[in-house]
Amino acid sequence: MQTVATARPLGASGARMLYNLADALYPELPRDLVPAAERRLLHEGLPAIRRVRLHLLWLEWEPILTLHARRRFWRLPLAERQAACARQRESRFAGMRRAWARLAARVEDALAEAAPSL
């Protein structure tokens, strides 16, 4: 019997970014949130998948593009990832703050769904 690989909504790089984002936001919590986040994204549809992937892509490259670091988000130490999150949260651009709020809420929802006992 052959197993057929299905495409995941976030892909490997999106899943890696989501894990690292959850680690930066909640370093004390165990994180197996990608399956829960992908289930929710599949339910919400293609526009939601595209928005989340775009937000994660921006967050991944933000430290390099803004000249705050020489490495992408997922390669940074925890303190620098937390600083990148603070820059997003406190951005002077309202669109960036809204995108950050949606992404942070998505991480919180996925964590709550993945670990209902917490």
N, C-alpha and C positions, 0 to 999 in steps of 0.2 A: 504494500500500500504506500502510495506516495502522498506526502503532505505538500500542500500548496501554500506558499508564503503569500500572505496578504499585505498590502501596503498599510502602514500605520499612519494615522493622521498627522502626527508630529514628526515622524521620521526619527532616525537615530540622533541627529544633531539637535532637534527640538526636544527630544526626551532628555538628552544630556543637559541641555540648558535648563529645563524645568527642574531636574534634580538639583543642579547647582544653585538655582534660584531659591528653591525650598531650603537648601542648606544655609544660604545666606540669610534668609528671613527667619528660619526656625532651626538653629543649629542643634538644639537639644532634642528635637523630635525625630523618631525614625521615619524614613521617607520611602514609601513605595507608592507614589502618587501617580505615576504616569498611566498605568492602566485605567485608573478612575478618571483621570483628566481626558484620556482618549475616548472613553465611553461617552462622556458628556459632550465632547466635541463632535463625535459621530451623530449624536442625537440632535445637536444644534445646526449641523449642516456645513456646507462648503464655505460660505462667507465667514463663519466663525473660525473655521480651521485656518483660513488664509490670514485673518486678522491676528490670531495668536502666533502663527508662524512668523509673521512680519514683526510683531512686537518682540518675540524671542530673538529674531535675527538682529534687530536693532540693539537689543540689550547685549548680545554677544559681541558685537563690534564697537559698542559705545566707548569702552576704555581706549581703544586705539584711535578712533575717529576724533575724540575730544582731546587727544594727546595726554591722557592721564596715566596711561600704561603702554607697555610695548607688547602686551599679550591680550588675547581675547578673554572675555569674562570667565569662562569655565576654566581657564588656566591660571587664574589669579588666586592668591591666598585668601582665606576667609575674610580677613579685615578689609582687603581691597575690594572684594565682592560686595561687602556690606557698604562700603563707601560709594561704590557705583550705584547700588540700590538707593542710597540716600540722595545722590545726585538726580536720579530719575524722579524720586518722590518729591523733591524740592525744586524741580525745574521751573524756570520762569515762564515756560511755554505751557499754556493750559492743556493743549492737546497731548503733550508728553505726560503731564500729571494724570490726565484721564486714562491714558493708555496704561500707565503704571498701576493705577488703582484697579483697572479691570484685570490686569495680569496678576496682581497680588491677591485679588479676590478669587481668581481662578485657582491659584495655588492653595489658598485656605479651604476652598470648597473641595478640592481634590484630596487634601489631607484629611478633612472631616469625613469624606466618603470612604477613604481607604482605611482609616482607623477610627471607627465609630465609638470605640471604648475610651478615647482620649477626651 
